[in-house]
Amino acid sequence: MVKVLVGKTSELGEGKMTHLTAGGKEVLVANVGGTYHAISNICTHAGAELHEGELKGNELKCPWHGSRWDVTTGKLIWFPQKLKELGKYKVTVENETIYLEI
């Protein structure tokens, strides 16, 4: 397992998200209620970059076709067809620094 620096907690306030490439994977990191969560940044419907979408609470809306994802689990909340889950990654915080574990 490799730890990848995401940033400082002060840079990713509540309700905010960021994205990075780590270990060849596009990952979205979001702050929901003061807890950091990481999922794939690529929508499994048509490949949209989810960081361009809208985050409300734990629900992330895809910017292209409106699928809705739970950023705390990587699971689909709503879409007219069944989509593959996004997958979830472990996030840790040490001394106010956010790390993604890949």
Secondary structure, DSSP 8 states (H G I E B T S, - for coil): --EEEEEEGGGS-TT-EEEEEETTEEEEEEEETTEEEEEESB-TTT--BGGGSEEETTEEE-TTT--EEETTT--EEE-SS------EEEEEEETTEEEEE-
